[in-house]
Amino acid sequence: MNAVDIAERMPDVPALLDRCRGLGMTERILQPSWPREHAYVFERAQCGHGGWTLTMYREGQKFSVHFHEAGVLVYGWDRDSPFTWNDDVHDWGSGTVWPKIMAQIPEELGPCLRAGIGQVLYDDEEHKWHMLSLVTWRLAADSAWRSGEYEIPSDEYEAESLHGSWESSADLLVDLLDPSPSNIEWSGVIGPDSIDPDDPAIGSVETGMSMEEAIRHILALRPLTEQVVRTLNPDRGLADVTDDITAVGYPQPDAEGRLRPLGSEAGPLG
């Protein structure tokens, strides 16, 4: 696998925005209290630009998706990636793969590099990245995702490591590339052992809906109901998530049954 393979597997921007919003809404129902550890956080960018961001962070693994009016930028770091930009492990210098890729990111998306996890991965004082394992972007006028041009290292070990790094990137972005309601990989609450259709603890006995059905409902951005919310979190009802609905721009009908357009506040990407 290489960077092109990752770029080709990325959904188009509207679909990606829907997936990010659905993941963020799911987490807010499941984990109403801050800090949300090992979670997806979908919100307005807190600095750098005024678009939306989805951030996933857990120990050793982080990524951000930035929806900017100029386009979308995705970048992150995986501690276990075999070809990661990490000051503690490698001295990359100016003529290696990652610096060349980062230099190709369009200037219009520059504000996204200092927002979200960029504040952790980038050192403003030294003007360099300390940790990086993946990056891909798409400008508003682009017809496909881009990942930068680079030369395969001549060293066989480094070449194999670079290949493995993109495999690791696919794993890190799995919920964006191939979302599965039965297992949201990077959530701290939903995992391969937490959804058991025979387990009454997931709420299906009381609500008549399984957790997987509730997650599928939200990832499809269907209007939330009391049943969906209480299936995910028996301690919360529809009235309890009003602020969360507003915070992520979830397409919930108003009192007259009208859906607010998703892009009504954020322009072309939001």
KOLZAMAR-920866 format. One record per atom (N, C-alpha, C): residue in three letters; x, y, z. Coordinates in steps of 0.05 Angstrom, whole numbers, padded with zeros to 5 digits, always signed. Layout:
ALAXYZ;...
This chain:
MET+00017-00024+00000;MET+00000+00000+00000;MET+00018+00025+00000;ASN+00008+00046-00013;ASN+00023+00071-00013;ASN+00004+00095-00009;ALA+00015+00119-00010;ALA-00001+00143-00004;ALA-00024+00145-00024;VAL-00019+00137-00049;VAL-00040+00139-00070;VAL-00063+00121-00063;ASP-00057+00098-00052;ASP-00079+00079-00044;ASP-00096+00091-00023;ILE-00084+00105-00003;ILE-00099+00118+00018;ILE-00117+00140+00006;ALA-00105+00156-00012;ALA-00120+00178-00024;ALA-00144+00168-00040;GLU-00140+00145-00054;GLU-00161+00134-00071;GLU-00184+00123-00054;ARG-00178+00115-00029;ARG-00198+00103-00012;ARG-00214+00124+00004;MET-00204+00148+00005;MET-00218+00169+00019;MET-00245+00176+00006;PRO-00266+00179+00022;PRO-00292+00187+00011;PRO-00291+00216+00001;ASP-00311+00223-00015;ASP-00311+00251-00024;ASP-00318+00269+00000;VAL-00315+00295-00003;VAL-00317+00313+00020;VAL-00344+00313+00033;PRO-00367+00314+00019;PRO-00393+00313+00033;PRO-00396+00287+00049;ALA-00388+00264+00038;ALA-00391+00239+00052;ALA-00372+00239+00076;LEU-00348+00249+00074;LEU-00330+00250+00096;LEU-00341+00268+00119;LEU-00352+00291+00111;LEU-00364+00309+00131;LEU-00387+00295+00146;ASP-00403+00280+00131;ASP-00425+00265+00144;ASP-00414+00245+00163;ARG-00394+00230+00156;ARG-00383+00209+00173;ARG-00371+00222+00199;CYS-00357+00244+00195;CYS-00345+00257+00218;CYS-00367+00267+00237;ARG-00388+00279+00226;ARG-00410+00289+00243;ARG-00424+00266+00257;GLY-00428+00244+00243;GLY-00441+00221+00256;GLY-00424+00209+00278;LEU-00398+00207+00274;LEU-00380+00197+00295;LEU-00380+00216+00319;GLY-00379+00242+00314;GLY-00379+00261+00335;GLY-00405+00260+00352;MET-00428+00258+00338;MET-00453+00257+00352;MET-00455+00231+00369;THR-00446+00209+00358;THR-00447+00184+00373;THR-00431+00186+00399;GLU-00407+00198+00397;GLU-00390+00200+00421;GLU-00402+00219+00441;ARG-00415+00240+00433;ARG-00427+00259+00452;ARG-00450+00246+00467;ILE-00465+00228+00454;ILE-00486+00214+00469;ILE-00474+00194+00489;LEU-00453+00180+00480;LEU-00441+00160+00496;LEU-00425+00171+00519;GLN-00410+00193+00514;GLN-00393+00205+00534;GLN-00400+00235+00537;PRO-00420+00241+00553;PRO-00428+00269+00556;PRO-00409+00286+00572;SER-00391+00274+00587;SER-00374+00289+00605;SER-00346+00293+00592;TRP-00334+00316+00598;TRP-00307+00321+00590;TRP-00287+00314+00613;PRO-00263+00306+00607;PRO-00253+00302+00580;PRO-00262+00276+00568;ARG-00266+00275+00542;ARG-00274+00251+00528;ARG-00248+00237+00519;GLU-00239+00218+00534;GLU-00214+00204+00528;GLU-00220+00182+00508;HIS-00200+00177+00491;HIS-00202+00156+00471;HIS-00227+00160+00455;ALA-00232+00184+00445;ALA-00257+00190+00433;ALA-00254+00207+00408;TYR-00276+00208+00393;TYR-00278+00227+00371;TYR-00291+00252+00381;VAL-00280+00275+00374;VAL-00291+00301+00381;VAL-00295+00316+00355;PHE-00320+00323+00349;PHE-00327+00338+00325;PHE-00337+00365+00334;GLU-00325+00387+00325;GLU-00331+00413+00335;GLU-00321+00434+00316;ARG-00329+00459+00322;ARG-00317+00482+00308;ARG-00288+00483+00315;ALA-00271+00490+00295;ALA-00242+00493+00300;ALA-00238+00514+00322;GLN-00221+00507+00341;GLN-00217+00524+00364;GLN-00196+00546+00358;CYS-00180+00542+00337;CYS-00161+00562+00329;CYS-00153+00557+00300;GLY-00141+00577+00288;GLY-00130+00574+00261;GLY-00150+00578+00238;HIS-00174+00568+00241;HIS-00194+00571+00220;HIS-00222+00567+00232;GLY-00242+00575+00217;GLY-00269+00574+00228;GLY-00286+00551+00219;GLY-00274+00530+00207;GLY-00289+00508+00197;GLY-00294+00487+00219;TRP-00300+00463+00211;TRP-00304+00440+00229;TRP-00279+00423+00231;THR-00276+00410+00254;THR-00254+00391+00257;THR-00264+00366+00271;LEU-00254+00343+00262;LEU-00257+00318+00277;LEU-00230+00310+00287;THR-00228+00305+00313;THR-00203+00298+00325;THR-00207+00271+00339;MET-00188+00253+00335;MET-00187+00228+00349;MET-00160+00227+00364;TYR-00161+00223+00390;TYR-00136+00222+00404;TYR-00137+00200+00426;ARG-00116+00185+00428;ARG-00111+00166+00449;ARG-00081+00164+00451;GLU-00072+00150+00471;GLU-00043+00149+00476;GLU-00029+00136+00452;GLY-00011+00151+00440;GLY+00005+00140+00418;GLY-00008+00142+00391;GLN-00033+00151+00389;GLN-00047+00153+00363;GLN-00065+00177+00363;LYS-00062+00193+00342;LYS-00078+00218+00340;LYS-00082+00224+00310;PHE-00105+00236+00304;PHE-00108+00248+00277;PHE-00130+00269+00278;SER-00128+00288+00259;SER-00148+00309+00256;SER-00157+00310+00228;VAL-00182+00317+00224;VAL-00194+00322+00198;VAL-00204+00351+00199;HIS-00194+00368+00182;HIS-00201+00397+00182;HIS-00216+00404+00157;PHE-00240+00414+00161;PHE-00257+00424+00139;PHE-00255+00454+00138;HIS-00240+00464+00119;HIS-00235+00493+00116;HIS-00249+00502+00091;GLU-00254+00527+00089;GLU-00267+00537+00065;GLU-00251+00532+00039;ALA-00225+00530+00043;ALA-00207+00525+00020;ALA-00205+00495+00013;GLY-00213+00478+00031;GLY-00211+00449+00026;GLY-00210+00433+00052;VAL-00200+00409+00050;VAL-00199+00391+00074;VAL-00170+00380+00077;LEU-00161+00379+00101;LEU-00134+00369+00108;LEU-00137+00348+00129;VAL-00124+00325+00125;VAL-00124+00303+00144;VAL-00095+00297+00151;TYR-00088+00296+00177;TYR-00061+00288+00184;TYR-00061+00276+00212;GLY-00041+00260+00218;GLY-00040+00247+00244;GLY-00014+00233+00249;TRP-00014+00219+00272;TRP+00010+00206+00281;TRP+00003+00180+00294;ASP+00018+00159+00287;ASP+00014+00132+00300;ASP+00041+00123+00310;ARG+00043+00121+00336;ARG+00068+00113+00349;ARG+00079+00087+00337;ASP+00062+00069+00329;ASP+00070+00043+00319;ASP+00076+00042+00289;SER+00073+00065+00276;SER+00079+00066+00247;SER+00109+00062+00243;PRO+00117+00045+00224;PRO+00146+00039+00221;PRO+00162+00062+00207;PHE+00148+00081+00195;PHE+00162+00103+00181;PHE+00150+00129+00189;THR+00152+00135+00215;THR+00139+00159+00226;THR+00160+00181+00230;TRP+00151+00205+00228;TRP+00168+00228+00234;TRP+00168+00233+00263;ASN+00189+00225+00277;ASN+00190+00227+00306;ASN+00218+00234+00314;ASP+00221+00258+00326;ASP+00247+00267+00334;ASP+00261+00248+00353;ASP+00246+00233+00368;ASP+00258+00215+00388;ASP+00271+00191+00375;VAL+00264+00186+00350;VAL+00273+00161+00337;VAL+00291+00167+00314;HIS+00284+00187+00297;HIS+00299+00191+00272;HIS+00308+00220+00270;ASP+00330+00224+00256;ASP+00339+00251+00248;ASP+00333+00253+00218;TRP+00310+00265+00212;TRP+00301+00264+00184;TRP+00315+00283+00166;GLY+00325+00306+00175;GLY+00338+00325+00158;GLY+00319+00337+00138;SER+00330+00351+00118;SER+00314+00366+00099;SER+00309+00351+00073;GLY+00322+00329+00069;GLY+00320+00315+00043;GLY+00305+00289+00044;THR+00288+00285+00064;THR+00275+00259+00067;THR+00245+00262+00061;VAL+00231+00240+00064;VAL+00203+00238+00054;VAL+00184+00258+00066;TRP+00182+00258+00093;TRP+00161+00274+00105;TRP+00164+00305+00101;PRO+00188+00316+00104;PRO+00191+00344+00098;PRO+00183+00351+00070;LYS+00189+00334+00051;LYS+00181+00340+00023;LYS+00151+00339+00019;ILE+00138+00320+00033;ILE+00109+00318+00031;ILE+00096+00343+00043;MET+00105+00350+00067;MET+00093+00373+00081;MET+00096+00399+00066;ALA+00118+00401+00051;ALA+00123+00426+00035;ALA+00104+00429+00012;GLN+00090+00407+00005;GLN+00071+00407-00017;GLN+00043+00414-00009;ILE+00037+00415+00017;ILE+00010+00422+00026;ILE+00004+00450+00017;PRO-00019+00454+00004;PRO-00025+00481-00006;PRO-00026+00502+00016;GLU-00016+00526+00009;GLU-00015+00547+00028;GLU-00042+00554+00040;GLU-00063+00550+00024;GLU-00090+00557+00033;GLU-00099+00540+00057;LEU-00087+00516+00060;LEU-00094+00499+00082;LEU-00075+00502+00106;GLY-00057+00521+00104;GLY-00038+00526+00125;GLY-00050+00530+00153;PRO-00072+00545+00155;PRO-00084+00548+00182;PRO-00092+00522+00196;CYS-00097+00502+00180;CYS-00106+00476+00191;CYS-00083+00462+00205;LEU-00058+00469+00198;LEU-00035+00456+00210;LEU-00029+00465+00238;ARG-00042+00487+00246;ARG-00037+00497+00273;ARG-00061+00493+00291;ALA-00081+00479+00282;ALA-00106+00474+00297;ALA-00107+00445+00305;GLY-00125+00439+00325;GLY-00128+00411+00333;GLY-00103+00399+00343;ILE-00097+00375+00335;ILE-00073+00361+00344;ILE-00047+00373+00333;GLY-00050+00391+00313;GLY-00027+00405+00303;GLY-00012+00420+00324;GLN-00027+00429+00345;GLN-00015+00443+00367;GLN+00003+00425+00383;VAL-00001+00399+00382;VAL+00015+00380+00396;VAL+00038+00369+00379;LEU+00032+00364+00354;LEU+00051+00352+00336;LEU+00072+00371+00325;TYR+00065+00398+00325;TYR+00083+00417+00313;TYR+00094+00436+00334;ASP+00120+00442+00332;ASP+00133+00460+00351;ASP+00136+00488+00338;ASP+00121+00507+00347;ASP+00121+00534+00336;ASP+00148+00548+00341;GLU+00160+00542+00363;GLU+00186+00555+00369;GLU+00208+00545+00351;GLU+00209+00519+00346;GLU+00230+00508+00329;GLU+00221+00507+00300;HIS+00196+00513+00295;HIS+00185+00513+00267;HIS+00189+00486+00254;LYS+00182+00464+00267;LYS+00184+00438+00255;LYS+00165+00419+00268;TRP+00159+00398+00253;TRP+00141+00377+00263;TRP+00158+00357+00280;HIS+00147+00349+00303;HIS+00160+00329+00319;HIS+00149+00301+00314;MET+00124+00299+00306;MET+00112+00273+00302;MET+00092+00274+00278;LEU+00095+00255+00260;LEU+00076+00254+00237;LEU+00078+00227+00224;SER+00055+00216+00217;SER+00054+00190+00203;SER+00037+00190+00178;LEU+00019+00209+00176;LEU+00001+00209+00152;LEU-00009+00237+00146;VAL-00013+00242+00121;VAL-00025+00267+00112;VAL-00037+00263+00085;THR-00061+00275+00081;THR-00074+00276+00055;THR-00092+00300+00054;TRP-00096+00311+00031;TRP-00112+00336+00029;TRP-00127+00337+00003;ARG-00146+00356+00003;ARG-00162+00360-00021;ARG-00173+00389-00021;LEU-00165+00404-00041;LEU-00175+00432-00043;LEU-00203+00431-00054;ALA-00218+00453-00050;ALA-00246+00454-00058;ALA-00249+00449-00088;ALA-00229+00457-00104;ALA-00231+00454-00133;ALA-00220+00427-00143;ASP-00208+00411-00125;ASP-00196+00385-00133;ASP-00217+00364-00139;SER-00211+00346-00157;SER-00229+00324-00163;SER-00222+00299-00149;ALA-00199+00299-00134;ALA-00190+00276-00120;ALA-00172+00284-00096;TRP-00168+00266-00078;TRP-00150+00271-00055;TRP-00121+00270-00065;ARG-00104+00285-00051;ARG-00075+00285-00058;ARG-00059+00278-00033;SER-00036+00267-00038;SER-00019+00259-00015;SER+00010+00267-00019;GLY+00016+00283-00039;GLY+00043+00292-00043;GLY+00060+00273-00059;GLU+00079+00283-00074;GLU+00097+00267-00089;GLU+00123+00263-00073;TYR+00134+00239-00075;TYR+00159+00233-00060;TYR+00173+00210-00074;GLU+00198+00207-00068;GLU+00214+00185-00079;GLU+00216+00163-00059;ILE+00213+00138-00069;ILE+00216+00115-00051;ILE+00245+00114-00043;PRO+00250+00111-00017;PRO+00278+00110-00007;PRO+00293+00087-00021;SER+00319+00092-00027;SER+00335+00071-00039;SER+00342+00049-00020;ASP+00343+00055+00005;ASP+00348+00035+00026;ASP+00324+00016+00028;GLU+00329-00010+00025;GLU+00307-00029+00025;GLU+00291-00029+00050;TYR+00305-00027+00073;TYR+00290-00026+00099;TYR+00272-00002+00100;GLU+00282+00021+00093;GLU+00266+00046+00094;GLU+00243+00044+00075;ALA+00247+00032+00051;ALA+00225+00029+00032;ALA+00203+00011+00043;GLU+00211-00011+00055;GLU+00191-00029+00067;GLU+00177-00015+00091;SER+00192+00001+00106;SER+00180+00016+00128;SER+00159+00036+00118;LEU+00166+00049+00096;LEU+00147+00069+00085;LEU+00121+00055+00076;HIS+00124+00032+00064;HIS+00101+00016+00056;HIS+00084+00009+00080;GLY+00097+00001+00102;GLY+00083-00006+00126;GLY+00070+00018+00139;SER+00082+00041+00135;SER+00070+00065+00147;SER+00043+00072+00135;TRP+00041+00068+00109;TRP+00015+00073+00096;TRP-00006+00052+00104;GLU+00004+00027+00109;GLU-00015+00007+00119;GLU-00025+00016+00146;SER-00007+00026+00163;SER-00015+00036+00189;SER-00034+00059+00187;SER-00030+00076+00167;SER-00048+00099+00163;SER-00076+00090+00156;ALA-00078+00068+00140;ALA-00104+00058+00133;ALA-00118+00047+00158;ASP-00103+00035+00177;ASP-00115+00026+00202;ASP-00124+00049+00219;LEU-00108+00070+00219;LEU-00115+00094+00236;LEU-00140+00107+00226;LEU-00144+00107+00199;LEU-00167+00121+00188;LEU-00191+00102+00181;VAL-00190+00078+00193;VAL-00209+00058+00186;VAL-00238+00067+00189;ASP-00245+00083+00209;ASP-00272+00092+00213;ASP-00281+00112+00192;LEU-00262+00124+00178;LEU-00269+00142+00156;LEU-00269+00128+00129;LEU-00251+00109+00126;LEU-00248+00094+00101;LEU-00269+00072+00099;ASP-00275+00059+00121;ASP-00293+00036+00120;ASP-00308+00034+00146;PRO-00327+00053+00151;PRO-00341+00053+00177;PRO-00358+00029+00182;SER-00357+00018+00206;SER-00373-00005+00213;SER-00389+00000+00239;PRO-00415+00000+00237;PRO-00431+00005+00261;PRO-00427-00016+00283;SER-00417-00039+00275;SER-00413-00060+00295;SER-00387-00056+00311;ASN-00369-00039+00301;ASN-00344-00035+00314;ASN-00332-00008+00306;ILE-00337+00013+00321;ILE-00323+00038+00316;ILE-00296+00036+00329;GLU-00276+00032+00313;GLU-00250+00023+00322;GLU-00237+00042+00343;TRP-00238+00068+00339;TRP-00223+00086+00356;TRP-00239+00099+00377;SER-00263+00090+00383;SER-00278+00100+00405;SER-00270+00086+00431;GLY-00271+00100+00453;GLY-00264+00088+00478;GLY-00287+00072+00489;VAL-00311+00075+00478;VAL-00335+00061+00489;VAL-00343+00038+00471;ILE-00341+00042+00445;ILE-00350+00021+00426;ILE-00325+00007+00416;GLY-00326-00020+00417;GLY-00304-00035+00408;GLY-00312-00063+00401;PRO-00294-00080+00393;PRO-00301-00107+00384;PRO-00315-00124+00405;ASP-00310-00118+00431;ASP-00322-00134+00452;ASP-00347-00122+00464;SER-00355-00098+00455;SER-00376-00084+00469;SER-00404-00088+00457;ILE-00405-00097+00432;ILE-00431-00101+00419;ILE-00438-00130+00417;ASP-00456-00139+00434;ASP-00464-00167+00434;ASP-00495-00167+00433;PRO-00507-00176+00411;PRO-00536-00175+00409;PRO-00551-00190+00430;ASP-00537-00208+00444;ASP-00550-00224+00465;ASP-00546-00211+00493;ASP-00532-00189+00494;ASP-00527-00176+00519;ASP-00547-00154+00525;PRO-00565-00157+00544;PRO-00586-00137+00550;PRO-00574-00110+00559;ALA-00549-00110+00567;ALA-00537-00085+00576;ALA-00535-00064+00555;ILE-00536-00072+00529;ILE-00534-00052+00508;ILE-00560-00037+00503;GLY-00581-00046+00516;GLY-00606-00030+00514;GLY-00627-00041+00495;SER-00621-00062+00480;SER-00640-00071+00460;SER-00665-00083+00473;VAL-00663-00094+00497;VAL-00686-00105+00511;VAL-00706-00083+00518;GLU-00695-00061+00529;GLU-00712-00039+00538;GLU-00722-00021+00516;THR-00706-00017+00495;THR-00714+00002+00474;THR-00724-00011+00449;GLY-00719-00037+00445;GLY-00727-00050+00421;GLY-00708-00045+00398;MET-00685-00034+00404;MET-00665-00028+00384;MET-00637-00037+00394;SER-00621-00049+00377;SER-00594-00056+00385;SER-00576-00032+00382;MET-00553-00033+00396;MET-00534-00011+00394;MET-00524-00008+00365;GLU-00519-00030+00352;GLU-00510-00028+00324;GLU-00531-00014+00307;GLU-00556-00019+00311;GLU-00577-00005+00296;GLU-00578+00025+00302;ALA-00573+00031+00328;ALA-00572+00060+00336;ALA-00549+00074+00323;ILE-00526+00061+00322;ILE-00502+00073+00310;ILE-00506+00077+00280;ARG-00517+00057+00267;ARG-00523+00058+00239;ARG-00542+00082+00233;HIS-00561+00085+00250;HIS-00581+00107+00248;HIS-00566+00134+00249;ILE-00547+00137+00267;ILE-00533+00163+00270;ILE-00513+00167+00248;LEU-00499+00147+00240;LEU-00479+00150+00218;LEU-00493+00157+00192;ALA-00519+00150+00190;ALA-00534+00157+00166;ALA-00547+00185+00169;LEU-00542+00198+00192;LEU-00552+00225+00199;LEU-00582+00226+00197;ARG-00595+00205+00206;ARG-00624+00206+00208;ARG-00632+00221+00234;PRO-00655+00234+00235;PRO-00662+00249+00259;PRO-00662+00232+00284;LEU-00651+00243+00305;LEU-00649+00228+00330;LEU-00677+00225+00343;THR-00680+00203+00356;THR-00705+00197+00371;THR-00698+00189+00399;GLU-00718+00189+00416;GLU-00714+00180+00444;GLU-00703+00152+00444;GLN-00713+00134+00427;GLN-00704+00107+00426;GLN-00675+00105+00419;VAL-00666+00120+00399;VAL-00638+00119+00390;VAL-00619+00128+00413;VAL-00626+00150+00425;VAL-00609+00162+00446;VAL-00607+00143+00470;ARG-00630+00132+00479;ARG-00629+00115+00503;ARG-00617+00088+00497;THR-00617+00079+00472;THR-00604+00054+00465;THR-00574+00057+00469;LEU-00563+00080+00461;LEU-00534+00085+00465;LEU-00527+00091+00493;ASN-00544+00106+00507;ASN-00539+00114+00535;ASN-00565+00115+00550;PRO-00571+00094+00565;PRO-00597+00093+00580;PRO-00601+00116+00599;ASP-00579+00130+00607;ASP-00581+00152+00626;ASP-00588+00178+00612;ARG-00590+00178+00586;ARG-00595+00203+00571;ARG-00619+00200+00553;GLY-00634+00221+00550;GLY-00657+00222+00531;GLY-00653+00243+00510;LEU-00672+00245+00492;LEU-00669+00264+00470;LEU-00666+00293+00480;ALA-00681+00299+00501;ALA-00679+00327+00512;ALA-00652+00333+00524;ASP-00637+00312+00531;ASP-00611+00316+00543;ASP-00589+00322+00523;VAL-00594+00317+00498;VAL-00572+00321+00478;VAL-00578+00345+00459;THR-00595+00363+00468;THR-00602+00386+00451;THR-00577+00403+00445;ASP-00561+00408+00466;ASP-00537+00424+00462;ASP-00517+00410+00444;ASP-00515+00384+00447;ASP-00497+00368+00430;ASP-00505+00369+00401;ILE-00531+00367+00396;ILE-00541+00368+00369;ILE-00533+00395+00356;THR-00536+00416+00371;THR-00528+00443+00361;THR-00498+00444+00357;ALA-00483+00433+00375;ALA-00454+00436+00375;ALA-00441+00422+00350;VAL-00453+00400+00341;VAL-00442+00386+00318;VAL-00457+00392+00292;GLY-00478+00408+00294;GLY-00493+00414+00270;GLY-00508+00390+00259;TYR-00518+00373+00278;TYR-00532+00349+00269;TYR-00559+00357+00257;PRO-00567+00344+00235;PRO-00592+00352+00221;PRO-00617+00343+00234;GLN-00623+00355+00257;GLN-00647+00348+00273;GLN-00670+00367+00265;PRO-00695+00356+00261;PRO-00717+00374+00254;PRO-00723+00393+00277;ASP-00733+00417+00269;ASP-00742+00436+00289;ASP-00770+00429+00298;ALA-00782+00446+00314;ALA-00808+00441+00326;ALA-00830+00438+00304;GLU-00824+00449+00280;GLU-00844+00447+00258;GLU-00836+00426+00238;GLY-00816+00410+00246;GLY-00809+00387+00229;GLY-00790+00394+00206;ARG-00779+00418+00206;ARG-00761+00426+00184;ARG-00732+00421+00192;LEU-00717+00410+00173;LEU-00688+00405+00177;LEU-00672+00430+00170;ARG-00654+00437+00188;ARG-00636+00459+00182;ARG-00614+00449+00164;PRO-00609+00463+00141;PRO-00588+00455+00123;PRO-00561+00454+00137;LEU-00546+00432+00131;LEU-00520+00429+00145;LEU-00501+00452+00139;GLY-00503+00463+00116;GLY-00484+00484+00109;GLY-00493+00512+00115;SER-00514+00515+00129;SER-00525+00542+00133;SER-00508+00560+00149;GLU-00489+00549+00165;GLU-00472+00566+00181;GLU-00443+00567+00173;ALA-00435+00547+00157;ALA-00406+00544+00153;ALA-00397+00547+00124;GLY-00414+00555+00106;GLY-00405+00559+00079;GLY-00404+00533+00064;PRO-00387+00532+00043;PRO-00387+00509+00025;PRO-00378+00483+00037;LEU-00364+00483+00059;LEU-00354+00458+00070;LEU-00367+00452+00097;GLY-00390+00464+00103;GLY-00397+00458+00130;GLY-00424+00459+00140;
